[in-house]
Every structure is written in C-alpha cells, then in structure tokens.
Amino acid sequence: MRTTDIFQHFSEHVLPTWCIFILDVFLVAMSVLLACLLRYDFTIVFSTGSVLSKALLWIVFVNIIFFYMFHTYANIIRFSSFIDIMHVFGALTTSFILLMACSIVCEIGFDYDFLPYSVLVISYVFSFAVMAVMRIFIKVLYERMNYDGDHGTNVFIFGTREYGVDIAKSIRSKSHYKYRLKGFISSDPAFFDKVIMGVRVFPFNEELISILEAKRIDAVIVTPYNMDKLKESNFTEQLLSRNIKILVLPNLSEWDENSSNITNLKELQIEDLLQRDPIQIDMHKIASHLEGKRVMITGAAGSIGSEIVRQVASFNPFNLVLIDQAETPLHDVRLELQSKWVEIEAETIVADISNESRMDQIFAQYHPQYVFHAAAYKHVPMMEDNASEAIQNNVKGTRILADLAVKYKTEKFVMISTDKAVNPSNVMGCSKRICEIYVQSLAKKLEKEGNKTTQFITTRFGNVLGSNGSVIPLFRKQIERGGPVTVTHPDIIRYFMTIPEACRLVLEAGSMGNGGEIYIFDMGKPVKILDLAKQMISLSGRSDIQIKFTGLRHGEKLYEVLLNDKEHTKPTYNEKIMIADVREYDYDEVKKKIEELEEVSNTYDQMKIVGKMKELVPEYVSKNSIFEQLDHK
C-alpha cells in the first residue's frame, strides 16, 4: 500500500479520544524524563524513591486530572485551532501551579523535598511545546496532503481589517476549497508593505493591476466594507477585462457571525454595484407592530410579496394569510414557509382580489390586523394592450380591499405603489395613481369622521432589481444565449433598488405611518440602462455580446420621477423615507368616478377606458402609444 493511500485511510477516520488522551500522557511522561536527564546531567538512578520516580508519579497523575477537566483530548487533531492549544495551555499551567505550590508548602512547612523546581519548570515547558507542536504538525500535514496545488485558485483579499483576516483564516483552514492566498489589498497607508499571515499587503493604486497579473491572480475577494471603493473606481472593469473574477460576501445588511466563511462567497452580481448606501431600519419598532398580529399579504407569490412574506415571518406574527392568483409560485412560497417557519400558522389562498364576495369571505374568516397589498399587474406594455384588466385588477381590486379593511377594522393597510404613478405616461402607471388617490381620499374621509381604526399607508418606489419580468433577468438570459442584449433607447434611465431593501422600507413605512401618507423612498442615483447592460456583459466575462437598440415600448418614457412637479416632501426620522405632500381629493367624488371607470372597463373599449382614466388623472399624458390621440383632443 502506498504512503498516500495509508494517509488517506487515516485521514478519513477520526482518532478515538482515548488514543489522544494516552498520547498526551505519554508526551508528558517523556517530557518529565527529559527534564530529569537534563537537570541531573544524565546521571539519574532509576530506583524507587528517586527524583525520576516521584516526578513521573506526581506530574503525570496531576496532569491526567486536568486533562480530563479541560477536555484536551476531545478535539480532532487535524482540525486543531488556537482554542485547542489554549485548552492544553490551561491544563498544563493549572497542574504546574498546583505542583509548584505543593513543593513550596512541603519545603517550608514540612522540610520535605517534594519535587525540584527546575524539574517542574523544564517538564512544563517541554510538555506544552511537544503537545502544541504535535497538534500543529498533524494539522499542517493533513492540509498539505489534501492541498490540490495544480488546480488551486490564486486569490488576493481586498480588506485588511478583521473581516479580511477572518476570510484568510477560513481559506487557510479549509484548503480543500482550493483557494491559495497570495496577498492582501488595502487603501490604508498604515498597512502598506506589511505582512499578514505570511503574505504581503499591497496598496490599492494604479500599479495593483500589473501586480495581480504578475502573480497570476485568478480572483479578488472583496470584503463588504470595501464595496464602496470598488463601486467608485474603474477597478471592476480592469479586473473583468483581464478575466480576474471578483468574489464578494453577503451585503452588510445580511451579515452574521458566519458570513466571513468562504462557503458564502459568490461572484459579483450587478446588484452589488448599485451606487447605494446600506439602508438602516428600526427593527425593534417593526417587530413591535407585527409580532403576534394577523397579517394578510396580497400578491404573496410575486417578487415583492414573497420577500415581504419572508421578512414578516421573521417578526413572529400570529398567522399569515397569503393571497395570489398564481398557483405554482404560491405553492413554492408555501413550501418555503413550511421549511423555514414551521411554527407560524400560514394560509395560502388562491384568489382574485377583484372578486368582492370571495375577498369578503376571506376577511370575515381571518380578520387581518395588517394588510400588505402587493398584488397588481405591473408590466407597462402588457397593460397598454389590456387597459380593462389594469382597471379590474389594480383599481377595482384595491378599492375592494381598502373597503373591506375598513369594514373589518384592519389596523393598517399598506399599499405598494410605483414611481410610474407620478406624471403617468402609461395605463399601468395611471392605474396605480388612481389606487393612490382612492386610498388617500378614503384615509382623509375616515380622519374627518374621527374614525382612527384603520390607517392607510402608500409606499412608492422605483424598479426592483431581479424582480419577475425586470430588465436584469432579461439581460442575463440574453447574455446566456449569446446576445444580443436589447436596450430600448441609449438614453433611458431608471431608479433601482434591491428586493430585500425595498421590502424593509415598506415594513418601516408601514410602522411609522399614521394614515393617508404617501411615502417615497430614496432610490439613490438613477442608472443608465445602457451602462447596466455593459456592466452585466463585463461581469459575464464575454466580449462577443452585442447591444441592440429596439426603440421605446408603448407607454414607456426615458426617465421616471418619484414626485410630481407640484409636490413637495417632508422628512421622517429615517432619512431614506420621505412623505410626499400631494394634492388631496374628495372621497365621494373619487368614489363616483372610480365606479364609473370600473363600469366602462366592462365594455373593453380601450379608448373609452383610457379617456375616463385621463379625466380622473389630468396629468396622465400618454407616451409612444395609440392613446396619444386622446391628449391631442
């Protein structure tokens, strides 16, 4: 049998604890023998009552007791760590102090030569040295035998603070992941040219790329605290153009004690390059509002709705009532809840929110205290061709839910709106603006009547990265197919936000609202879709993907805004959330016009429906659509 086969056989089996215990005792005994030989110049007499006999008896006996107390034998040697070495140090030091104290007491109090101090000191030093070295040697040998040097990935770590060092330790302790640490990168001059864990720290400057190429680096691991520096520089493009991968850890908002483990590393995604600051929310306030409550979420199978489900579930609600028309995605949400939140009672209901009798029955059965209304048709070109459905689902569905929330004394009703509702240029955006008007006017009516039972909150934000049907998944599919990547216009821009942060802001806005407010979120800087496409192509490592301009779609405009020109904002305690100071509408007038609009939608006459929408929302001016003729009239 070859040596490597023998080592592999032993590396696949764990040495029993009793073997480690006996090995430690043997090493201590050998240390005592060596200490006596050195102390007495190799002239020691092996007889009963000699120094060696007493030393072996007492030192080994006392150490056995403390080995048992400190569990020095319980670790798997090949995975030894600093903590295991400290256990050995604690056991040996405690036994040494006890034996030294006994020697002093015997010498002073009883005039008896118990054990020579020199033998105790020498044996203590030798015992700790050989036990520690034995563990380190086996650990290093195991790692070397399992190390695949031919297929390893050479990496630099961008970050020298605690998280960077934690990643480096994780790499060193898990060599079977085939990462080879070749250096650190730092923007702090105090670390330049220093050595950490045996590798050099290089400055983050213009010479870095040539250094990475010279050292044949395959990937750069970026810690969360250095993501901003990565975004603000052209370092990403330079790395990707040289086929050097960028590996990142979870966002700071998702950070936990295990996040620095290299199993959490993933390749840089376009979401990671958003020019945004981390969003901080008041978790305790949200928890106080949702814990123990009956919570209904409409559109629970969608991108936003399903993320709200996850986040609400973490606040320990009394139960969840999840509503959606999409059977299969809703079933997926149900399975996820059963897997991660077994203790939460959750009802998954396939239903149409525009079915008034069905929704009334659901409200009557569950009496939700909180409603998050995320159900809506959202695709601009689709709704431009199906205006009647936009009214039936978005407008009528919202009206039914809002009226039922009042009827069944729901505490808070939080509606998800969109930046496309501001100065709408398409059917979808206008339908959401009508929803806002109805909910806000209903809230003002209740306020005037002194009815404070139900509070209506509207949240308005822009595009969500990675949501169903958004541009990011589309670009990914086009890149996977080899292109071309289709962009409607070279100058089109959009605001973007990730799904988790959008939902966190929705939850906080819901907790802070008093009723009738329209909250808008700080969406950061607008993103040019053309630049987004170029970055995604670069991230894919492909250089053969073409970009094709297809022209603006029906109802699409070059840019979105979060506020009407006549609107202003008021701050809240969260700088990322503002209150829109919008025009107020009379509820009775709004209700009458919406009922008329719903009646017209049953005719399926597109022109009549949109004409009625424009009467209700005068700022609705169609763009790139057949409905532009209504504006000319």
N, C-alpha and C positions, 0 to 999 in steps of 0.2 A: 504493500500500500504506500502511495506517495505521501510526502510530508504535507502537501497542500490538502490531500484527502483526509489525512489524520486531523489536521487543524480544522477543516470544515466539519468533520464529525463532532469534535468537541465544541465548536462554536455554535452548533445547532442544539446543544444541550446545556442546561444550567447546572452548575456545580451545586450539590446539596449544601445546605447551611452548616451541617455538622462537619463537612470537609473543610470549609473555610474557617470554622472555629478551631479545628485541630491544627490547621496550617498556621493560624495566628499564634496559638500556644507554642507550637514548635519554634516559630521565629523568635518569640520572647525568650524561650529556653536557650536558643543558640546565642542570643544577644547577651544573656547572663553569663554563659560560658566564655564568650569572647571578652566580656568586661573583666571577669576574674583573671583570665590569662594575661590580659594587658596590665591589670593592676599589680599582679604578683610576678611579673616577669617570667611567665611560663614555668614557674616552679611549684605550682599548686599541687597539693596532695589530695588524691581522690579517696577520701576516707570519711566515715561517718562523723559528723560534727565539724567537718572542715568548712571554710568560708563558702566554697562552691556548693556544698550540700545545703547549707542554710539559705543561701541566696536563691538557689533553684526552687527550694521548697516554698519560701515565703513570697518571692516576687511572682512566680508562676501562679501560685494559689490566689493571691490578691488580684492579679490581672484577670484571671478567669472570672472572678466575681464581677469585675467592672466591664469585661467584655460582654457578659450576659446582660448587665444593666443598660449598657449603651447600644446593644444590638449591633456591634461592629461586624458581625458575621451575616447580617440579614441582606446586605446588598449583593447585586450581581456584579462581580468584579469588572467584567468587560465594559460595564456602563457606570463605573465609579465616577463620582463628581467631588467637588470641593466639600460638600456636606458630608460625604462618606469619610473623607480624610479628617474632617473635624470630629467626627464620632470617634475615630481611632485616637486622635489627639486628646479628646476629653477623657476617654477611658484610661489611657496611659498616664496622663497628667494627674488624674484623681488618685490612681493607685500609687504613683510616685510620691505624691504629697502625703498620703496616709502612711506609707512605709518610712518616709523621711521623719515624720512626726513620731512614729513608734521608735525609731532609732534614737532620736533626741531624748525622748522620755526615758527609755531604758538606760541610756548613758548617764543622764543627770540624776534620775530618781532612784535607779537600782544598781548603778555602777556595773551595768552589763553591756557588753559589746554585741549589740543585736545584728546590725549589718553595716559594713563600712559605707560611709557617704559616697566615696569615689565609685564603688561598685554600683550603687544605686543610680548615680548620675550617668555613668557610662552606659549601663544597661538601658536606661530610659531613652537616651539619645539614639543608641543603636536600634532599639525596638521600634521607635517611631519611624526612623529612617528606612529600615528594611520593610516594614509593613506598608508605608506610604509608597515607596518605590515599587514594591511588588504589585500594588494595585495600578499604579500609573503605567508600569511596563506592560502588564496584561492588556490594559485598555488601549495603549498605543499599538501593541502588536495586533490586536483584534482589528483596529481601524485600518492598519496598513494592509492586512491580509484581505480585507473587504474593499479596499480602495481600488476603483477602476480608473487608473491613470490615463488609459488610452481614450476613454470616452467622456472624460470629465469636462465640465463647463467652467471655463475661467471667468471669474466674476470680480468686479470692484463693488464696494458698498459706498453709496453716496450718503454720508452721515457718520459722524464720529462720536455722537453722544450716546446715551445709554441704549437707545433702540438699535443703532448701528452695531454696537458691540454685542447686544443680545442676538442679533441676526448672525453675526460672525461666530458666536458660541454655538448657535444652533447648527450652522454649517459644519463646524469642527466636530460636533458631537453626533452628526448624522451623515457621515461620509458616504453612505450608500445612496444618497441623493445626487452624488456625482457633481457637486459644486466644489470648485477649488478657489479659495480666497487668495487673490493676488494683490490686493491693495484697498485702501480707503480713499475717499474723496471728501474734502472739507472746504468750506468757504471761510472758516475761522483761522486767521493767521497764526493763532496760538498752537494749532495742530500741524502746521505745515512741516513736512520732512520728519515728523516724529514717527515712532514705530508703535503699532498696536497689534498685539497678538502675533508678533513676528513679521508683520508686513508694514510697508511704508504708507504714510498718509500724503497724498498728492493734492496740490491746490486746485481749486475749481477756477481755471482760467483758460485762455485760448490755446495753451500748449497741451491741454489734457487729451484732446483727441489723438494727437500724434503718439502720446504715451500709451493710450489704450491700444492703438494699432500695433505699436512696437511689442507690447506684451501679449498680443493676440487674445484680447479680451472678447469673450462671446456675449456677455451680458453685464448690465449695470443694475444693481439692486438699489432702489430709491426708498429712503425712509419717509414716512408721512410728513415730517417737519421740513423736508427739503423739496416737497412737491411744488411749492410756490416758486422756488428758484428755477425749477425745471420748466414751469409754465412761462416764466418771464424771459427766458433765454431761448436761443435757437439750438440749444444743446440736443433737444429731442430729434430735430431734423438731421443734425450732423451724425448722431448715433445710428438712426434708422437708415440713412443713406449708405452707411458702412456695414449694414447687416449686423449691428450690435443691438441685441434685444434690451428692452427696458422692463425690469420686473418691479412690481410695486406690491405693497402691503395694503390691507383694508384702509378705508378712509378713517380719519381720526374719530369721526362720529360713531364708527362701528368698532373702535379699538377696545380690546380687552386684554387680560393678562396672558392670553395665548397668541396674540396677534403677531408677535415677533417670530413665531415659529415659521420655518421656511416652507412648511406644508401649505401656508396661507398665501404664498407668493403667486402672483398672476401677471401675465403680460399686460403692459399698459394699454388701457382702453381709451376711447375718445372721451368718455365721461370723466376720466381722471384729469383731462386737460382743460376742463371748464375753468374760466377765469372767475372763480368764486371763492369767497372766504367761507370757512366752516360755519354752519348755522348752529347757534346755541338756542335751546328751548328750555322752558321751565317744566321739567319732567314731573316735579312734585305737584305742581298746580294741575297739570293734565291728569295725573293719577287720581287726585282728589275729586275730579269731576267724573271720571269714568269707572273707578273701582266700585264694584258691586252694583253697577247700573245695567238696565236692559237696553241694549244698543242695536239699532237696525241700520244696515248698510245696503243701499241700493246700488246696482251696478257692481256687486261684490266680486264678480268674476273678471272684471276689467283690470287694466294695469294699475290705475289709481285705487279702485275699490278694493282689490285684493291686497294691496300694500296697507291700506287703512285697516283691513281685517287683521293683518299681522301685528300692526302696531297697537291697535286697540286690545287685541288678545293679550298682549304683554302687560296691560294695566289691570288684569284680573276683573273683567266685567262679570255681572251676574249671569248674563247669557247674551248670545249673538243671534240676530235674525238676518240672514243673508239672502238677498233677493237679486235675481238676474234672469234674463231670458235665455242666456247661453248655457245649455245643459252641461256639455262636456267640460268647459272651463270651470263652471261652478262645482262640478264633481271633483275636479282637481283641487280646488280650494278646500272642499270638504275633507278630502283625504289628508291634505296638509295639516288641517286643524286636528284631525284625529291622531296624527302622528306626533305633533309638537305640543298641542294644548289639550291633552286628553281630559283634563279636569273641567274644561269650560263646556257648558251646555250650548250647542250651536245648532240652529235650524237652518238648513239650506232649502230655499223655496224657489222653484222655477215659476216665475210670474211676470206679467206685463204690467208696468206701473201705470199705464193708461187705462187699465181695466179697473174701473172705480169700485165695482162690487167686490172684486177679488181683493183689492187693497184694503177696503173697509173691513173685510173679514179678517185679514192678517193683523191689522191694527187692533181690532176688537179682541183678538185672541192673545196677542203678546204685549199690548200696551207699552210700546217702546218709550223710554225716557230720553234717549238720544237718537237722532236720525242723522246719518251722513248720506246725503243724496248725491251719488256719483254717477247714476245711470243717465246716459244721454247718447244720442247719435252725434258723432264728432267730426266725421270726415267731410271736409269742405266740398270737394267735387261731387260726392255722393248725395249730399243734402241739396246741392244746387239742382240736381236732377230729380229729387224726391222731396219737394217742399212740403207736401201734405204729411209725410211721415215725420219730418222735423217738427211740425206743429203738434201732431198727435202724441209723439213720444216726449219730446223735450218740453213743450209748453203745457200741453194738457196733463202729462204725467206729473210735472212739477206742481201744477195747480192742485191736482188731486191729493198729492202727498202733503202739501202745505195745509190744505183744508182739513185733512184727517189728523194732522199733528195738532191743530187747534181743537178739533172735536174730542180727541182722546188725551188732551192735556200733556202732550210731549213737552219736556223741559227745554230742549234745544234742538233746532233744525238747522243743520249746516249744509249749505248747497255749494257744490263745486261749479264754478263758472270758468270763463276763459278770457284772455286778452282780446280775442276776436269779437267779444261783445262790445268793445269800445270802438265808436265810429264804424259800425259793421259794414263790411263790403260784400257779404255773402249771406245766404239763407241760414247757415248753421250759426254764425256769429249773431245774427239778428234774433234768432230763436232763443239763444241764451240770454241776450239782453232783455227780451220780453220776460223770461223767467226771473231775472234780477228785479225788474220793475214790479212784477206781481208779488214776489216775496217781500220786497222792501215796503211796498204800499200796504200790504197786509200787516206787517210789523208796526207801521205807523198808526194804522187804524186801531190795532189792539192797544197800543200805547195811549191813544187818546181816550179809549174806553176804560182805561185803568186795568186792563187785563194783562197781567205780567206773568201768566202761567207759561206761555210758550215764547221763547226768544228765537228770532230768525237771523241767521248769520250767513253772509255770502262771501265766498273766497274766490278771488280772481287771479289767475297766474297764466303764464305762457306755456310754450311747448315743453313736453316732458321727454327727456332722453330715454330711449329704449321702450317707450310705451307702444302698445299694439298699433301697427299701422304708421308709426312715426318714421322720420327720414333715416334714422340710424339703422334700424333693422333692414330697411330697403337697400341702403348703401352696402351693408355687409353682404346681403345676398347677391347684389350686382357684382361686387368685388370677387366673391367666391366663384361666380360664373365666368369671371374673366373680363367683365365690363360689357359695355361702357357704363359708367356711373352717370345717371341722368339728373341734371340740375335744371330747374325751370327757367332761372334767369341769373346772369352773372352778378347782379347787384342785390339779390334778395337777401334779407337778414331776418333773423328770428331770435327771440329770447329763449333760453333753455334752462331747465332745472332738472335734477335727477329725481326719480320717483320717490325714494325714501325722504329726501329733504322737503319735497313738495307736500308729502303727506304729514310730515312732522309739523310743518307750518299750518296745515289745515287743522290739525288737532289743537295746536296752541291758539289759533284764531278762534276756534270753537269754544275754548275755555275762557277766553278773555271777553268775548262779545256780550253785550247787554241787550241786543235786539235791534234789527234794522240796519246794521252796518254792512258796508261792502268793504272787505279787507283786500288790499293788494299787497303782493309780495315783492321784495327787492329781488329782481331776476338777474342782477349783475349786468355785465356788458352784453349788448346784442352780438350775436355770432353771425358772420357771413357764411351762408350755406356753401358757397364755393370753397371757402377756406376749410370748412368742415370736411367736405369731400376730399380735398387734397390731403388733409391730415390723416383721414381714415385710409387712404391709399398708401401713404407713407408707413402707417402703423402695420399694414398688411405685409410690408416687405416687397410688394410688387411694384415694378417700374413700367409695366406694359399696359396699365389700365388707362383708358381714355375717358375724358369727361365730355358729355354731350348735353347741349342746352336744348330743352324741349319747348320753351315758351310757358308763360304763366297759365295756370289752370283756371277753369271757370271759378269766379268769385275770389281769386287769390290776389293779394296785394303785396307790394315789395317789402313792406315793413309793418310790424304790429306795434300798437301802443297800449299801455295799461290804463291810461286815463284819457277822458275826453278833454278837448282843449279848454272847455269851460269849467272843468272840475279841478279841485284842489285836494290836497291830502292833509291829514292830521296825524301826528306821530302816536305810537303806542310805546309801552315800556320795552318792547322788542324792536330794535332798530330795523329789523328785516321785514316788519309788518307795519303797514300804514292803513289808515282809514280814508276811503275816498269820500270827499264831500260832494255828493252828487245831487242832481235835481230830484225833487220829491214829486210823487204822483198821487192823485186822489184815488183811493181804493175802489170806490163804486164805479168811477169812470173807467178805470183799468179793467175791472172785472167784466164790465159790459162789453168792452172792445175785444177782450180775450175770448169771451163766449162767442162773439160774432166771428172772430178769426177761426175758432175751432169748428164752427158751423160751416164756414167757407171751405175749410180744409177737407170736409167730407165730399166736396164736389170734385176734388182732384184737378181743379183748374189752376195750373201753375201761376198764370198771370194774375188771376184774381187773388190767390193766396198771398203772393208776394206784394201785390198792391196794397192789400189790407195790412201787411206787416209794416210797410213803409208809412202808412197812416199812423200806426202806433209808435213807430220809432223813426221820426223825421230825419235823423242823421244817417239813416241806412241808405248808402249810395252804392249801387252795385258796381263791381269792377270785373272787366273781362267776362261779361255774362250777357245772356239774352235779355235779362231783366233791366239792362241799362236803358232800354227804350221807355220804361216807366218813369225813370228820372227825367228824361227829356220832356215827357208830357207834363 
